[in-house]
Amino acid sequence: MTTPIDTPARVLARIIDTSQPATLLCCGQTAKQVAAVWQQQAGQGQQLMTLDTTDPNAHMPPDQVPDLVLITDTLEHLPFGEGALLLGQLRNYGARQIAVLAPQTPAWGFTDFLGLGFQRHAELESENGALTLYTYNLDTYNHKRAWNNPDNWANPHMWGKTWW
């Protein structure tokens, strides 16, 4: 749990500090404010990209895979399908880390984020009410399974040779 002095902006700033991204994609007012501070403090070679909160799926950067994505003040204003498409595209295009601050709404629940591969990390208070921080990290999303190797299969000598 976070301490009461944690604000959404401070939590997002800590995420930026710990991940040290070279490219940052942000969507939403709070995310843009934190990203602007990061851009001022970051050295040359760091790239900031933004998405419009009204239709973020329309202007997805096709040629750039961001190291970190920050999303705030967005999902609660989009239909569920559009929000799920946004998160799914960012994840599937290879974003290394995604942090989403979302309010408790009937459209978005814990299982919706869980189904997209996110983990719940914190409950925060803001001027507009309670927010939940959900994160996705490509490096820790799909852990290595001990059984997924040729030694644990019926025909280990056929591993990688035959596809059915």
C-alpha positions in Angstrom: 0.0 0.0 0.0 1.1 3.5 -0.6 1.3 6.3 2.0 -1.3 9.0 2.2 1.1 11.6 0.8 1.5 9.7 -2.5 -0.2 11.6 -5.3 -0.8 10.2 -8.8 1.9 12.5 -10.2 4.5 11.4 -7.6 3.7 7.7 -8.2 4.1 8.2 -12.0 7.3 10.1 -11.5 8.7 7.2 -9.4 7.8 4.8 -12.2 9.7 7.0 -14.6 12.7 7.2 -12.3 12.9 3.5 -11.8 12.4 2.5 -15.4 14.7 5.2 -17.0 12.9 5.1 -20.4 14.5 6.4 -23.6 11.0 6.7 -25.1 7.9 7.7 -23.2 4.3 7.7 -24.5 1.7 9.4 -22.4 -2.1 9.9 -22.7 -4.1 12.0 -20.3 -3.6 15.2 -18.4 -1.7 13.9 -15.3 0.5 11.7 -17.5 1.4 14.7 -19.8 2.2 16.9 -16.8 4.6 14.3 -15.4 6.1 13.6 -18.8 6.7 17.3 -19.4 8.8 17.4 -16.2 10.7 14.2 -17.3 11.4 15.8 -20.7 12.8 18.9 -19.2 15.1 16.9 -16.9 16.0 14.2 -19.4 19.0 14.5 -21.6 19.2 14.5 -25.3 18.1 11.3 -27.0 15.0 10.9 -24.9 11.8 11.0 -26.9 8.3 12.0 -25.7 5.2 11.0 -27.6 1.6 11.8 -26.7 -1.8 10.5 -27.6 -5.1 12.4 -27.7 -7.4 11.3 -25.0 -10.6 11.6 -27.1 -9.4 9.1 -29.7 -6.1 7.6 -28.7 -6.4 4.6 -31.1 -6.5 6.9 -34.1 -2.9 8.1 -33.7 -1.0 5.2 -32.4 2.7 5.5 -33.2 3.3 2.6 -35.7 7.0 2.8 -36.0 8.0 3.6 -32.4 7.8 1.1 -29.6 7.9 3.1 -26.3 9.8 1.9 -23.3 7.2 3.2 -21.0 3.5 4.2 -21.4 1.6 6.3 -18.9 -2.2 6.5 -19.2 -4.3 8.7 -17.0 -7.7 10.4 -17.3 -8.5 8.4 -20.4 -10.2 5.0 -19.9 -13.1 6.5 -17.9 -14.0 8.6 -21.0 -13.8 5.8 -23.6 -16.2 3.0 -24.3 -14.8 -0.3 -22.9 -14.0 -1.7 -26.3 -11.9 1.4 -27.3 -10.1 1.3 -24.0 -9.3 -2.4 -24.2 -8.1 -1.9 -27.8 -5.8 0.9 -26.6 -4.2 -1.2 -23.9 -4.1 -4.3 -26.0 -2.4 -2.5 -28.9 0.2 -0.9 -26.6 0.9 -4.3 -25.0 1.0 -6.2 -28.3 3.2 -3.6 -30.1 5.8 -4.4 -27.5 5.7 -1.5 -25.0 8.1 -2.6 -22.2 6.1 -1.1 -19.4 2.6 0.3 -19.1 1.2 2.2 -16.1 -2.5 3.0 -16.0 -4.3 5.2 -13.3 -8.0 4.4 -13.5 -10.9 5.3 -11.3 -13.4 2.7 -10.1 -16.0 2.6 -12.8 -18.7 0.0 -13.6 -17.1 -0.3 -17.1 -13.6 -1.2 -15.8 -13.0 -3.7 -13.0 -10.0 -5.6 -11.6 -10.7 -8.6 -13.8 -10.7 -6.5 -16.9 -7.1 -5.4 -16.3 -6.1 -8.8 -15.1 -7.4 -10.3 -18.4 -5.1 -7.9 -20.3 -2.0 -8.9 -18.3 -2.0 -6.0 -15.8 -1.3 -6.2 -12.1 -2.9 -4.0 -9.5 -0.3 -2.1 -7.5 -1.8 0.7 -5.5 -4.9 2.6 -4.5 -4.4 6.4 -4.6 -6.5 9.4 -3.7 -6.8 12.4 -6.0 -8.9 15.5 -6.2 -11.4 13.5 -8.4 -11.6 10.5 -6.1 -9.9 7.1 -5.7 -7.6 5.8 -8.4 -6.1 2.4 -8.9 -2.6 1.9 -10.4 -2.4 -1.0 -12.8 0.9 -1.9 -14.4 2.2 -4.2 -17.1 5.8 -5.2 -17.4 6.9 -7.2 -20.4 9.9 -8.6 -18.5 7.9 -10.1 -15.7 4.5 -10.8 -17.4 5.2 -14.3 -18.7 7.4 -16.2 -16.2 9.5 -19.1 -17.3 7.8 -22.4 -16.6 9.9 -25.4 -15.6 7.7 -27.8 -17.6 8.1 -26.0 -20.9 11.2 -27.7 -22.2 12.0 -30.9 -24.2 12.7 -33.0 -21.1 9.1 -32.9 -19.9 7.5 -33.9 -23.2 6.4 -37.3 -24.4 8.9 -37.3 -27.3 11.8 -35.0 -26.4 13.8 -36.1 -29.5 11.1 -34.5 -31.6 11.2 -31.1 -29.9 11.3 -28.3 -32.5 11.3 -30.8 -35.5 7.6 -31.5 -36.0 4.6 -29.2 -35.8 1.1 -30.6 -35.7 
